[in-house]
Amino acid sequence: MTKKELKKLRNELPRGYGRILSEITGKHFNAVYRALKGETNSPEIIQAAINLAKQEKEKKAKIQKQIKSL
């Protein structure tokens, strides 16, 4: 992934994503940050980040839907 794509991915992640992804992958949070900055290559971390971003997007959409129904 390019650095631009990684930046877009990071922007979609929730606050505290380093700790969350560290718990999911079992990797140190520094490894998570390095992978998402493009300094190292870790497909496991990138895939976990993509899954977390999708969950976050679905969560936001559900909240917006609930707000509209008020």
C-alpha positions as CSV (number, residue, x, y, z in Angstrom):
1,M,0.0,0.0,0.0
2,T,1.1,3.5,-0.7
3,K,1.7,6.0,2.1
4,K,-1.4,8.0,0.8
5,E,-3.6,4.8,1.1
6,L,-2.2,4.1,4.6
7,K,-3.0,7.7,5.7
8,K,-6.6,7.3,4.4
9,L,-6.9,4.0,6.3
10,R,-5.5,5.6,9.5
11,N,-8.1,8.5,9.2
12,E,-10.9,5.9,9.2
13,L,-9.7,4.2,12.3
14,P,-11.1,5.0,15.8
15,R,-9.2,6.9,18.4
16,G,-6.8,4.5,20.2
17,Y,-6.5,2.2,17.2
18,G,-2.9,1.3,18.1
19,R,-4.0,-0.3,21.4
20,I,-7.0,-2.0,19.8
21,L,-5.0,-3.4,16.9
22,S,-2.2,-4.5,19.2
23,E,-4.7,-6.6,21.2
24,I,-6.3,-8.0,18.0
25,T,-3.0,-9.0,16.4
26,G,-0.8,-9.7,19.4
27,K,1.8,-7.3,18.0
28,H,3.4,-4.5,20.0
29,F,1.6,-1.1,19.4
30,N,4.8,0.3,18.0
31,A,4.7,-2.3,15.3
32,V,1.1,-1.3,14.5
33,Y,2.1,2.3,14.1
34,R,5.1,1.5,12.0
35,A,3.0,-0.7,9.7
36,L,0.3,1.9,9.3
37,K,3.0,4.6,8.5
38,G,4.5,2.4,5.8
39,E,7.8,1.9,7.7
40,T,7.3,-1.9,7.8
41,N,5.3,-4.4,5.9
42,S,2.8,-6.4,7.9
43,P,-0.2,-7.8,6.0
44,E,-1.6,-9.1,9.2
45,I,-1.8,-5.7,10.8
46,I,-3.0,-4.0,7.6
47,Q,-5.9,-6.5,7.3
48,A,-6.8,-6.1,10.9
49,A,-6.8,-2.3,10.4
50,I,-9.1,-2.6,7.3
51,N,-11.5,-4.8,9.3
52,L,-11.5,-2.4,12.2
53,A,-12.1,0.6,9.8
54,K,-15.1,-1.3,8.2
55,Q,-16.6,-1.9,11.7
56,E,-16.1,1.7,12.6
57,K,-17.8,2.9,9.4
58,E,-20.8,0.5,10.0
59,K,-21.0,1.8,13.6
60,K,-21.0,5.4,12.5
61,A,-23.7,4.7,9.8
62,K,-25.9,3.0,12.4
63,I,-25.6,5.9,14.8
64,Q,-26.5,8.4,12.0
65,K,-29.5,6.3,11.1
66,Q,-30.7,6.3,14.7
67,I,-30.3,10.1,14.9
68,K,-32.3,10.6,11.7
69,S,-35.1,8.5,13.2
70,L,-35.5,10.8,16.2
